[in-house]
């Protein structure tokens, strides 16, 4: 419930921004905030505020960051590349032949072995 202060409604709780994995991706790629900002065409303060959750992101900004970090915008939003036990870490270090084996194994595990399975 909001409270009223001098004829002004003030929200009781600050809206929480959704956590993103920008800092993790930056560190994973071995970049400083300055290097990432330059590569993405941003200023350092924007990168810092995005990492701290103090600033929202735009589609255009997220795409520029993803290009600079060699990943997708969706990965910045949902994937923590620093988790060694995560499938992402395994996938990124696998060569093309191993990636095919990973996909084939995953299809067997999930029962998606036929061509019509979706």
N, C-alpha and C positions, 0 to 999 in steps of 0.2 A: 504494500500500500504506500502511496506517495504522501509526503507531508507538505503542507503549505507554509511558505515563508514570505511574508509581505506580498501577498497576492500573486505569488509565483509558485508553481508546483515543481518540487524538486524530487527526482526519483530517489527512492530509498536505497536501491542497489545499483551499482554500476553494471552495465551490460558487459559480460565477459566475451572477449574475443576468442575465437577458436585457436587452439595451439597449432602452430605450424613448425616444420622441421628445418627452417632456413639456416639457423646457426649450425645444426648438425651437418647439413649438406656443405656449408661453407668450410667447416673444419675438416670434413671428410675429403674435400678436394684440396685441402692444404692452403686455403686462401685467408687473407686478412679481410677485415671489413672494408678497408681502403681498396684492396685489389678487386673485391667483388663489386663494390660501388662503381669503380671505374669500368670494369668489364660490362656491367649492366646499364651504364649510362645514368647512374643515380648519384646522389650525394651520400656521404658516409652516414650522416645523421638519419637518413631514411632507412638504411640497412640496419642500423643499431635499433631504431624504434620498431621496425618490423620484427627483429629478433626478440625484442622484449615484449612484444604484444601490445605496444602502445600506439601502434598505427595500423590501420587497415591496409589492404593491398588492392590493387586494380588488376584486371586481367592482363593489361599491357605490361605492367610492372612485374607481375608474376612470370610472364613469358620471357621477359628480358633476364630476370634472375635465373630462370631454368636454363636458358641458352648459355649463360655465363657459367653455370654449374654443371653443364652437360647432363641434364636430366629433364624430366617433364614437369610442368606445373603441378600435376597431380601428385607426383612423387614428393615435391616440397610440402604439399599439404598433408600427405598421409604416410610417408615412408621415412623411418629413422634409419639412415644408412649405417649408423654406428653400432647397431645391434648385430653382433657376430652370429647369433643363432637364427637370425631372420633369413628367410628365403632370398631376399634381395641381395644380401651379402654373398651368399653362395652363387647366385645367378651372375652377378657382376664379375666375379673372379673366374667363372667357368669359360672354357674355350667353346667354339661353336659345336664341336662334336659332343662335348659334355652337356651343353645346353639341350641338344636334341634328346639325349638320354634322360635328362631331368624332365622334359616335357612328356616323353613316353612313359616314364615312371609315374608321373602325376596323373596321366590319363588312366593308367591301370588302377591306381589307388582310388581315384574318384569314379571309376566305372565309365569313363568317357572314352572308350576305345574305338567305337564305330564312327563312320564318317558322318552319320546323321545326328550324332549326339551333340547337344548344345547346352 
